[in-house]
Protein backbone atom coordinates (compact mmCIF):
# COMPACT_ATOMS: atom_id res chain seq x y z
CA UNK A 1 0.00 0.00 0.00
CA UNK A 2 1.27 3.49 -0.86
CA UNK A 3 1.48 6.06 1.91
CA UNK A 4 -0.48 9.23 1.03
CA UNK A 5 2.27 11.28 2.66
CA UNK A 6 5.08 9.85 0.53
CA UNK A 7 6.54 11.95 -2.31
CA UNK A 8 4.99 11.51 -5.76
CA UNK A 9 6.58 12.23 -9.14
CA UNK A 10 4.63 12.98 -12.32
CA UNK A 11 6.93 13.67 -15.26
CA UNK A 12 9.36 16.41 -14.16
CA UNK A 13 7.28 17.42 -11.11
CA UNK A 14 7.69 15.94 -7.65
CA UNK A 15 5.12 16.66 -4.97
CA UNK A 16 6.17 16.34 -1.35
CA UNK A 17 3.14 14.10 -0.81
CA UNK A 18 0.09 12.85 -2.69
CA UNK A 19 -2.37 15.50 -1.46
CA UNK A 20 -3.79 18.13 -3.81
CA UNK A 21 -6.19 20.91 -2.90
CA UNK A 22 -8.67 20.66 -5.74
CA UNK A 23 -10.09 23.64 -7.54
CA UNK A 24 -12.92 25.24 -5.56
CA UNK A 25 -13.87 28.80 -6.48
CA UNK A 26 -12.45 31.09 -3.76
CA UNK A 27 -14.06 34.42 -4.83
CA UNK A 28 -10.99 36.19 -3.39
CA UNK A 29 -10.02 38.24 -6.43
CA UNK A 30 -11.64 41.70 -6.33
CA UNK A 31 -10.90 43.49 -9.58
CA UNK A 32 -10.25 40.00 -10.98
CA UNK A 33 -6.76 39.93 -9.49
CA UNK A 34 -5.21 38.07 -6.54
CA UNK A 35 -5.91 39.75 -3.19
CA UNK A 36 -4.07 39.51 0.13
CA UNK A 37 -6.82 37.13 1.24
CA UNK A 38 -6.09 34.89 -1.80
CA UNK A 39 -2.36 35.03 -1.04
CA UNK A 40 -2.87 34.27 2.66
CA UNK A 41 -5.28 31.41 1.95
CA UNK A 42 -3.04 29.52 -0.47
CA UNK A 43 0.07 30.15 1.63
CA UNK A 44 -1.74 28.77 4.69
CA UNK A 45 -2.84 25.67 2.76
CA UNK A 46 0.79 25.11 1.76
CA UNK A 47 2.00 25.71 5.31
CA UNK A 48 -0.53 23.10 6.44
CA UNK A 49 1.28 20.43 4.44
CA UNK A 50 -0.61 20.06 1.16
CA UNK A 51 1.45 18.76 -1.77
CA UNK A 52 -0.17 21.09 -4.30
CA UNK A 53 -2.77 23.85 -4.10
CA UNK A 54 -4.95 24.86 -7.03
CA UNK A 55 -5.86 28.46 -7.85
CA UNK A 56 -9.46 28.02 -8.91
CA UNK A 57 -11.49 28.98 -11.93
CA UNK A 58 -9.35 31.60 -13.63
CA UNK A 59 -10.96 33.11 -16.73
CA UNK A 60 -8.76 33.02 -19.80
CA UNK A 61 -10.20 36.28 -21.14
CA UNK A 62 -12.42 39.10 -19.91
CA UNK A 63 -15.43 37.88 -21.90
CA UNK A 64 -15.06 34.52 -20.15
CA UNK A 65 -15.67 35.92 -16.66
CA UNK A 66 -18.72 34.43 -15.01
CA UNK A 67 -18.42 35.55 -11.38
CA UNK A 68 -17.61 38.65 -9.39
CA UNK A 69 -14.21 38.34 -7.70
CA UNK A 70 -13.07 35.69 -10.17
CA UNK A 71 -9.42 35.58 -11.25
CA UNK A 72 -8.85 36.83 -14.81
CA UNK A 73 -5.58 35.81 -16.44
CA UNK A 74 -3.71 38.72 -18.02
CA UNK A 75 -0.16 39.99 -18.19
CA UNK A 76 -0.59 42.70 -15.54
CA UNK A 77 -1.35 40.21 -12.74
CA UNK A 78 1.68 37.99 -13.36
CA UNK A 79 3.76 39.67 -10.61
CA UNK A 80 0.95 39.05 -8.07
CA UNK A 81 0.61 35.41 -9.12
CA UNK A 82 4.40 34.99 -8.94
CA UNK A 83 4.44 36.43 -5.41
CA UNK A 84 1.81 33.87 -4.39
CA UNK A 85 3.49 30.91 -6.11
CA UNK A 86 6.86 31.90 -4.60
CA UNK A 87 5.29 31.94 -1.11
CA UNK A 88 3.61 28.56 -1.67
CA UNK A 89 6.90 27.11 -2.94
CA UNK A 90 8.72 28.52 0.12
CA UNK A 91 6.32 26.45 2.25
CA UNK A 92 7.25 23.30 0.30
CA UNK A 93 4.15 22.95 -1.88
CA UNK A 94 3.48 23.44 -5.59
CA UNK A 95 0.73 25.37 -7.40
CA UNK A 96 -1.61 24.55 -10.23
CA UNK A 97 -4.32 26.68 -11.79
CA UNK A 98 -7.75 25.85 -13.15
CA UNK A 99 -8.30 27.79 -16.38
CA UNK A 100 -11.72 28.16 -17.91
CA UNK A 101 -14.16 30.11 -20.01
CA UNK A 102 -17.83 30.09 -19.14
CA UNK A 103 -18.75 29.73 -22.82
CA UNK A 104 -22.37 30.51 -23.65
CA UNK A 105 -23.00 31.49 -20.02
CA UNK A 106 -20.91 34.67 -20.39
CA UNK A 107 -22.64 37.95 -19.69
C-alpha positions as CSV (number, residue, x, y, z in Angstrom):
1,X,0.0,0.0,0.0
2,X,1.3,3.5,-0.9
3,X,1.5,6.1,1.9
4,X,-0.5,9.2,1.0
5,X,2.3,11.3,2.7
6,X,5.1,9.9,0.5
7,X,6.5,11.9,-2.3
8,X,5.0,11.5,-5.8
9,X,6.6,12.2,-9.1
10,X,4.6,13.0,-12.3
11,X,6.9,13.7,-15.3
12,X,9.4,16.4,-14.2
13,X,7.3,17.4,-11.1
14,X,7.7,15.9,-7.7
15,X,5.1,16.7,-5.0
16,X,6.2,16.3,-1.3
17,X,3.1,14.1,-0.8
18,X,0.1,12.8,-2.7
19,X,-2.4,15.5,-1.5
20,X,-3.8,18.1,-3.8
21,X,-6.2,20.9,-2.9
22,X,-8.7,20.7,-5.7
23,X,-10.1,23.6,-7.5
24,X,-12.9,25.2,-5.6
25,X,-13.9,28.8,-6.5
26,X,-12.5,31.1,-3.8
27,X,-14.1,34.4,-4.8
28,X,-11.0,36.2,-3.4
29,X,-10.0,38.2,-6.4
30,X,-11.6,41.7,-6.3
31,X,-10.9,43.5,-9.6
32,X,-10.3,40.0,-11.0
33,X,-6.8,39.9,-9.5
34,X,-5.2,38.1,-6.5
35,X,-5.9,39.7,-3.2
36,X,-4.1,39.5,0.1
37,X,-6.8,37.1,1.2
38,X,-6.1,34.9,-1.8
39,X,-2.4,35.0,-1.0
40,X,-2.9,34.3,2.7
41,X,-5.3,31.4,2.0
42,X,-3.0,29.5,-0.5
43,X,0.1,30.2,1.6
44,X,-1.7,28.8,4.7
45,X,-2.8,25.7,2.8
46,X,0.8,25.1,1.8
47,X,2.0,25.7,5.3
48,X,-0.5,23.1,6.4
49,X,1.3,20.4,4.4
50,X,-0.6,20.1,1.2
51,X,1.5,18.8,-1.8
52,X,-0.2,21.1,-4.3
53,X,-2.8,23.8,-4.1
54,X,-5.0,24.9,-7.0
55,X,-5.9,28.5,-7.9
56,X,-9.5,28.0,-8.9
57,X,-11.5,29.0,-11.9
58,X,-9.4,31.6,-13.6
59,X,-11.0,33.1,-16.7
60,X,-8.8,33.0,-19.8
61,X,-10.2,36.3,-21.1
62,X,-12.4,39.1,-19.9
63,X,-15.4,37.9,-21.9
64,X,-15.1,34.5,-20.2
65,X,-15.7,35.9,-16.7
66,X,-18.7,34.4,-15.0
67,X,-18.4,35.6,-11.4
68,X,-17.6,38.6,-9.4
69,X,-14.2,38.3,-7.7
70,X,-13.1,35.7,-10.2
71,X,-9.4,35.6,-11.2
72,X,-8.9,36.8,-14.8
73,X,-5.6,35.8,-16.4
74,X,-3.7,38.7,-18.0
75,X,-0.2,40.0,-18.2
76,X,-0.6,42.7,-15.5
77,X,-1.3,40.2,-12.7
78,X,1.7,38.0,-13.4
79,X,3.8,39.7,-10.6
80,X,1.0,39.1,-8.1
81,X,0.6,35.4,-9.1
82,X,4.4,35.0,-8.9
83,X,4.4,36.4,-5.4
84,X,1.8,33.9,-4.4
85,X,3.5,30.9,-6.1
86,X,6.9,31.9,-4.6
87,X,5.3,31.9,-1.1
88,X,3.6,28.6,-1.7
89,X,6.9,27.1,-2.9
90,X,8.7,28.5,0.1
91,X,6.3,26.4,2.3
92,X,7.3,23.3,0.3
93,X,4.2,22.9,-1.9
94,X,3.5,23.4,-5.6
95,X,0.7,25.4,-7.4
96,X,-1.6,24.5,-10.2
97,X,-4.3,26.7,-11.8
98,X,-7.8,25.8,-13.2
99,X,-8.3,27.8,-16.4
100,X,-11.7,28.2,-17.9
101,X,-14.2,30.1,-20.0
102,X,-17.8,30.1,-19.1
103,X,-18.8,29.7,-22.8
104,X,-22.4,30.5,-23.7
105,X,-23.0,31.5,-20.0
106,X,-20.9,34.7,-20.4
107,X,-22.6,37.9,-19.7
